């Protein structure tokens, strides 16, 4: 089941929220910064441990990894790195991979409910209509066992996702 809502992903009471992270995993702007601020230092501590051990070069674009949700109402945060949009290079497979790998991690966690932002559609510059199309097509293709909610920050983003979903 796919649901679209306008809201703040940091307030979602779900098993896992997906963080549109940068590859450092150490916080940033947009969704990433909001999740780190709302989740508190517990998330950053786990991310630093990941960087010190299994991800010394950071999280590669399209991959995903889970951490605690710290002070968030969710149980887990799944961090994924979407690609930066480049009009001269088709990186859509990397964007699809970010969704696909996030759902794989969610399945490994046993998450029955997962909330996604619009990955790469903020500061990474991906055109919203195309980002929505890729996100929804990938989630449908994976046929995840979890209920998926796209938590979209603006009316324009919600409209783009509704149009891509055919609603």
Backbone as CSV, one residue per row, in Angstrom:
resi,resn,N_x,N_y,N_z,CA_x,CA_y,CA_z,C_x,C_y,C_z
1,UNK,0.841,-1.178,0.000,0.000,0.000,0.000,0.890,1.245,0.000
2,UNK,0.562,2.205,-0.846,1.307,3.460,-0.946,0.381,4.615,-0.573
3,UNK,0.842,5.425,0.378,0.098,6.593,0.823,0.961,7.825,0.621
4,UNK,0.335,8.937,0.254,1.022,10.213,0.095,0.457,11.190,1.110
5,UNK,1.328,11.854,1.868,0.885,12.871,2.822,1.823,14.069,2.752
6,UNK,1.275,15.235,3.059,2.106,16.421,3.207,2.434,16.513,4.685
7,UNK,3.706,16.643,5.022,4.046,16.713,6.430,5.531,16.715,6.694
8,UNK,5.849,16.420,7.935,7.215,16.414,8.453,7.577,14.974,8.790
9,UNK,8.527,14.426,8.072,8.890,13.016,8.242,9.389,12.716,9.657
10,UNK,9.915,13.719,10.345,10.449,13.475,11.691,9.356,13.208,12.718
11,UNK,8.103,13.421,12.364,6.998,13.190,13.303,6.284,11.870,13.060
12,UNK,6.722,11.115,12.079,6.019,9.892,11.698,6.244,8.756,12.698
13,UNK,5.154,8.144,13.118,5.191,6.968,13.995,5.123,5.731,13.115
14,UNK,6.278,5.338,12.623,6.406,4.184,11.735,7.579,3.340,12.205
15,UNK,7.707,2.177,11.607,8.847,1.331,11.974,10.165,1.924,11.489
16,UNK,10.150,2.538,10.304,11.388,3.119,9.774,11.087,4.351,8.933
17,UNK,11.892,5.381,9.130,11.865,6.523,8.223,13.159,6.489,7.411
18,UNK,13.064,6.944,6.187,14.221,6.973,5.311,14.782,8.385,5.306
19,UNK,16.070,8.464,5.497,16.791,9.730,5.500,17.489,9.914,4.162
20,UNK,17.199,11.010,3.491,17.916,11.383,2.270,19.248,11.988,2.718
21,UNK,20.191,11.117,3.003,21.468,11.497,3.620,22.503,11.897,2.570
22,UNK,23.568,12.524,3.054,24.741,12.688,2.196,25.685,11.528,2.525
23,UNK,26.696,11.342,1.722,27.484,10.130,1.925,28.327,10.133,3.196
24,UNK,28.496,11.271,3.849,29.268,11.299,5.100,28.499,10.684,6.261
25,UNK,27.172,10.668,6.165,26.276,10.193,7.233,26.330,11.063,8.486
26,UNK,26.960,12.199,8.412,27.172,12.998,9.613,26.261,14.227,9.697
27,UNK,25.147,14.177,8.993,24.198,15.287,9.028,24.441,16.239,7.884
28,UNK,23.489,17.108,7.677,23.588,18.059,6.585,22.373,18.951,6.585
29,UNK,21.939,19.329,5.408,20.770,20.186,5.285,19.528,19.390,4.951
30,UNK,18.440,20.071,4.715,17.195,19.448,4.283,16.709,18.374,5.226
31,UNK,16.223,17.285,4.642,15.690,16.152,5.413,16.762,15.597,6.345
32,UNK,17.976,15.473,5.847,19.078,14.920,6.641,19.293,15.727,7.918
33,UNK,19.393,17.020,7.795,19.593,17.878,8.964,18.419,17.808,9.920
34,UNK,17.202,17.796,9.377,16.004,17.729,10.220,15.959,16.432,11.018
35,UNK,16.314,15.321,10.384,16.313,14.025,11.085,17.374,14.003,12.174
36,UNK,18.553,14.482,11.877,19.613,14.501,12.892,19.252,15.421,14.061
37,UNK,18.669,16.587,13.762,18.275,17.503,14.847,17.178,16.902,15.720
38,UNK,16.149,16.366,15.087,15.016,15.815,15.845,15.374,14.509,16.552
39,UNK,16.251,13.721,15.951,16.616,12.429,16.528,17.626,12.519,17.647
40,UNK,18.353,13.616,17.692,19.318,13.814,18.760,20.649,13.146,18.501
41,UNK,21.542,13.217,19.480,22.921,12.755,19.305,23.064,11.246,19.150
42,UNK,22.040,10.497,19.489,22.132,9.032,19.368,22.338,8.604,17.913
43,UNK,21.639,9.271,16.994,21.779,8.922,15.573,23.191,9.247,15.093
44,UNK,23.666,10.415,15.421,25.007,10.822,15.003,26.071,9.890,15.581
45,UNK,25.893,9.446,16.807,26.863,8.534,17.429,26.965,7.222,16.650
46,UNK,25.835,6.681,16.231,25.850,5.434,15.458,26.461,5.681,14.079
47,UNK,26.124,6.819,13.470,26.706,7.147,12.165,28.218,7.292,12.253
48,UNK,28.694,7.920,13.313,30.157,8.045,13.497,30.806,6.670,13.672
49,UNK,30.142,5.782,14.374,30.656,4.416,14.549,30.711,3.688,13.203
50,UNK,29.684,3.844,12.399,29.692,3.236,11.062,30.855,3.763,10.234
51,UNK,31.093,5.073,10.298,32.193,5.672,9.546,33.548,5.187,10.060
52,UNK,33.650,4.953,11.349,34.916,4.515,11.939,35.183,3.034,11.686
53,UNK,34.145,2.285,11.297,34.307,0.833,11.139,34.018,0.390,9.709
54,UNK,32.778,0.143,9.392,32.424,-0.495,8.118,32.277,0.450,6.931
55,UNK,32.166,1.754,7.181,31.990,2.716,6.082,32.997,3.867,6.175
56,UNK,34.305,3.563,6.182,35.297,4.627,6.360,35.276,5.674,5.244
57,UNK,34.812,5.303,4.064,34.737,6.251,2.946,33.337,6.839,2.785
58,UNK,32.446,6.505,3.696,31.075,6.989,3.619,30.170,5.985,2.929
59,UNK,28.905,6.331,2.868,27.897,5.465,2.250,27.820,5.784,0.758
60,UNK,28.060,4.791,-0.090,28.012,5.046,-1.532,26.614,5.443,-2.014
61,UNK,26.560,6.234,-3.056,25.298,6.642,-3.656,24.503,5.411,-4.070
62,UNK,23.228,5.396,-3.676,22.332,4.290,-3.999,22.265,3.212,-2.938
63,UNK,23.191,3.210,-1.992,23.190,2.223,-0.911,22.359,2.724,0.266
64,UNK,22.133,1.840,1.229,21.346,2.198,2.410,21.862,1.439,3.625
65,UNK,21.704,2.064,4.783,22.123,1.471,6.046,21.181,1.965,7.143
66,UNK,20.942,1.134,8.147,20.012,1.502,9.223,20.758,1.888,10.494
67,UNK,20.120,2.790,11.251,20.595,3.161,12.586,19.394,3.239,13.517
68,UNK,19.704,3.530,14.760,18.666,3.862,15.714,17.916,5.093,15.219
69,UNK,16.737,5.316,15.767,15.990,6.542,15.455,16.154,7.570,16.559
70,UNK,16.950,7.250,17.570,17.184,8.208,18.641,15.887,8.656,19.283
71,UNK,15.647,9.947,19.289,14.473,10.527,19.940,13.262,10.661,19.014
72,UNK,13.377,10.156,17.805,12.259,10.211,16.860,11.189,9.196,17.256
73,UNK,9.942,9.414,16.843,8.897,8.435,17.149,9.010,7.145,16.326
74,UNK,9.809,7.146,15.279,10.050,5.938,14.487,10.981,5.007,15.271
75,UNK,11.043,3.742,14.853,11.937,2.781,15.506,13.347,2.804,14.913
76,UNK,13.432,3.064,13.612,14.722,3.032,12.908,14.797,4.183,11.908
77,UNK,16.027,4.561,11.582,16.274,5.456,10.454,17.087,4.662,9.436
78,UNK,16.604,4.675,8.203,17.349,4.069,7.102,17.950,5.222,6.308
79,UNK,19.263,5.292,6.315,19.976,6.356,5.611,20.283,5.862,4.199
80,UNK,19.973,6.681,3.205,20.325,6.361,1.824,20.847,7.616,1.158
81,UNK,21.720,7.426,0.200,22.293,8.555,-0.527,21.763,8.525,-1.949
82,UNK,20.979,9.538,-2.275,20.505,9.680,-3.645,21.544,10.412,-4.469
83,UNK,21.437,10.288,-5.784,22.390,10.979,-6.659,22.051,12.452,-6.820
84,UNK,23.078,13.235,-7.100,22.889,14.629,-7.486,22.468,14.625,-8.955
85,UNK,21.412,15.369,-9.270,20.919,15.402,-10.641,21.924,16.080,-11.555
86,UNK,22.136,15.468,-12.704,23.043,16.014,-13.711,22.352,15.879,-15.067
87,UNK,22.002,16.994,-15.689,21.279,16.908,-16.963,22.076,16.241,-18.086
88,UNK,23.387,16.115,-17.922,24.204,15.508,-18.969,24.481,14.018,-18.740
89,UNK,23.984,13.467,-17.629,24.234,12.058,-17.312,22.983,11.444,-16.673
90,UNK,22.553,10.312,-17.195,21.373,9.636,-16.653,21.773,8.859,-15.392
91,UNK,21.349,9.374,-14.252,21.642,8.736,-12.965,20.387,8.120,-12.340
92,UNK,19.358,7.922,-13.151,18.088,7.428,-12.624,18.222,6.051,-11.987
93,UNK,19.131,5.207,-12.485,19.302,3.883,-11.865,19.834,4.018,-10.440
94,UNK,20.649,5.056,-10.174,21.138,5.280,-8.810,20.015,5.755,-7.888
95,UNK,19.118,6.585,-8.420,17.980,7.025,-7.617,17.069,5.837,-7.311
96,UNK,16.797,5.022,-8.303,15.981,3.822,-8.073,16.660,2.902,-7.065
97,UNK,17.971,2.783,-7.151,18.724,1.941,-6.223,18.597,2.430,-4.783
98,UNK,18.546,3.747,-4.578,18.379,4.283,-3.220,17.050,3.812,-2.625
99,UNK,15.984,3.839,-3.421,14.689,3.341,-2.946,14.714,1.827,-2.751
100,UNK,15.258,1.119,-3.725,15.299,-0.342,-3.670,16.097,-0.827,-2.455
101,UNK,17.280,-0.248,-2.240,18.104,-0.678,-1.108,17.498,-0.271,0.231
102,UNK,16.804,0.855,0.277,16.108,1.241,1.510,15.033,0.219,1.856
103,UNK,14.314,-0.237,0.848,13.276,-1.247,1.093,13.882,-2.590,1.484
104,UNK,15.035,-2.913,0.918,15.735,-4.151,1.318,16.111,-4.084,2.792
105,UNK,16.674,-2.946,3.228,17.051,-2.771,4.635,15.803,-2.816,5.518
106,UNK,14.725,-2.180,5.075,13.471,-2.201,5.839,12.985,-3.629,6.025
107,UNK,13.080,-4.424,4.976,12.679,-5.827,5.057,13.562,-6.590,6.043
108,UNK,14.870,-6.331,6.004,15.793,-6.975,6.946,15.470,-6.602,8.387
109,UNK,14.968,-5.389,8.598,14.598,-4.932,9.941,13.236,-5.476,10.375
110,UNK,12.488,-6.033,9.438,11.136,-6.480,9.728,10.153,-5.323,9.818
111,UNK,10.455,-4.219,9.170,9.606,-3.018,9.224,8.314,-3.244,8.436
112,UNK,7.201,-3.031,9.103,5.894,-3.151,8.454,5.419,-1.827,7.886
113,UNK,5.998,-0.721,8.372,5.638,0.616,7.904,6.910,1.420,7.669
114,UNK,6.992,2.059,6.502,8.180,2.826,6.121,7.737,4.169,5.552
115,UNK,8.397,5.244,5.980,8.120,6.582,5.469,9.329,7.083,4.683
116,UNK,9.058,7.546,3.464,10.089,8.080,2.575,9.893,9.571,2.344
117,UNK,11.000,10.315,2.187,10.919,11.660,1.624,11.083,11.541,0.105
118,UNK,11.107,12.656,-0.573,11.398,12.684,-2.012,12.924,12.744,-2.166
119,UNK,13.544,11.598,-2.280,15.006,11.502,-2.328,15.552,12.221,-3.567
120,UNK,16.589,12.994,-3.369,17.322,13.752,-4.399,16.551,14.935,-4.972
121,UNK,15.315,15.160,-4.522,14.489,16.205,-5.131,14.619,17.564,-4.442
122,UNK,15.456,17.658,-3.424,15.681,18.933,-2.747,16.975,19.553,-3.226
123,UNK,17.929,19.672,-2.325,19.198,20.329,-2.656,19.988,19.578,-3.727
124,UNK,19.677,18.296,-3.974,20.383,17.552,-5.023,19.812,17.836,-6.402
125,UNK,18.740,18.630,-6.480,18.279,19.217,-7.721,17.510,18.346,-8.699
126,UNK,17.122,17.138,-8.297,16.411,16.281,-9.241,15.061,16.904,-9.573
127,UNK,14.684,17.002,-10.841,13.376,17.564,-11.202,12.248,16.774,-10.531
128,UNK,11.354,17.477,-9.870,10.353,16.852,-9.015,9.483,15.828,-9.732
129,UNK,9.002,16.142,-10.927,8.130,15.205,-11.637,8.855,13.890,-11.910
130,UNK,10.116,13.979,-12.318,10.895,12.782,-12.613,11.244,12.034,-11.325
131,UNK,11.577,12.770,-10.271,11.881,12.130,-8.980,10.668,11.347,-8.476
132,UNK,9.483,11.930,-8.605,8.256,11.260,-8.169,8.003,10.010,-9.010
133,UNK,8.164,10.119,-10.315,7.948,8.977,-11.214,8.874,7.815,-10.862
134,UNK,10.163,8.115,-10.671,11.138,7.066,-10.348,10.849,6.456,-8.984
135,UNK,10.549,7.298,-8.000,10.262,6.800,-6.648,9.091,5.831,-6.659
136,UNK,7.990,6.239,-7.261,6.781,5.413,-7.237,6.937,4.158,-8.089
137,UNK,7.568,4.275,-9.249,7.782,3.096,-10.097,8.661,2.073,-9.383
138,UNK,9.691,2.545,-8.697,10.607,1.624,-8.008,9.918,0.936,-6.844
139,UNK,9.180,1.698,-6.050,8.481,1.105,-4.900,7.460,0.073,-5.372
140,UNK,6.764,0.371,-6.452,5.797,-0.592,-7.006,6.514,-1.837,-7.520
141,UNK,7.634,-1.638,-8.198,8.402,-2.740,-8.780,8.928,-3.683,-7.698
142,UNK,9.393,-3.115,-6.601,9.945,-3.931,-5.514,8.848,-4.770,-4.861
143,UNK,7.628,-4.248,-4.859,6.504,-4.953,-4.246,6.820,-5.310,-2.800
144,UNK,7.210,-4.312,-2.046,7.610,-4.487,-0.648,6.445,-4.982,0.202
145,UNK,6.788,-5.688,1.260,5.754,-6.170,2.179,5.303,-5.057,3.126
146,UNK,6.086,-4.003,3.248,5.757,-2.895,4.151,4.748,-1.943,3.508
147,UNK,3.975,-1.284,4.351,3.144,-0.175,3.899,4.063,1.035,3.752
148,UNK,3.974,1.712,2.612,4.866,2.815,2.285,4.095,4.131,2.357
149,UNK,4.659,5.099,3.066,4.110,6.448,3.082,5.190,7.396,2.570
150,UNK,4.837,8.185,1.570,5.715,9.253,1.124,5.288,10.499,1.883
151,UNK,6.215,11.044,2.675,5.942,12.230,3.483,6.604,13.391,2.763
152,UNK,5.769,14.252,2.209,6.227,15.278,1.291,6.063,16.645,1.917
153,UNK,7.110,17.446,1.827,7.238,18.665,2.614,6.441,19.853,2.091
154,UNK,6.085,19.838,0.800,5.383,21.000,0.239,4.189,20.553,-0.592
155,UNK,3.289,21.491,-0.833,2.132,21.206,-1.685,2.574,20.845,-3.099
156,UNK,3.591,21.523,-3.613,4.072,21.248,-4.972,4.630,19.824,-5.074
157,UNK,5.338,19.385,-4.051,5.886,18.029,-4.049,4.752,17.010,-3.963
158,UNK,3.799,17.255,-3.107,2.639,16.370,-2.983,1.894,16.275,-4.310
159,UNK,1.712,17.401,-4.993,1.028,17.408,-6.282,1.793,16.576,-7.301
160,UNK,3.110,16.729,-7.353,3.921,15.955,-8.301,3.790,14.463,-8.041
161,UNK,3.805,14.071,-6.772,3.664,12.642,-6.441,2.256,12.142,-6.734
162,UNK,1.242,12.955,-6.480,-0.140,12.546,-6.805,-0.283,12.329,-8.317
163,UNK,0.289,13.231,-9.087,0.204,13.089,-10.543,0.948,11.837,-11.010
164,UNK,2.108,11.560,-10.437,2.865,10.368,-10.810,2.150,9.085,-10.389
165,UNK,1.398,9.171,-9.303,0.656,8.001,-8.821,-0.657,7.823,-9.582
166,UNK,-1.070,8.874,-10.278,-2.307,8.794,-11.035,-3.523,9.146,-10.211
167,UNK,-3.329,9.968,-9.160,-4.455,10.382,-8.308,-4.705,11.856,-8.455
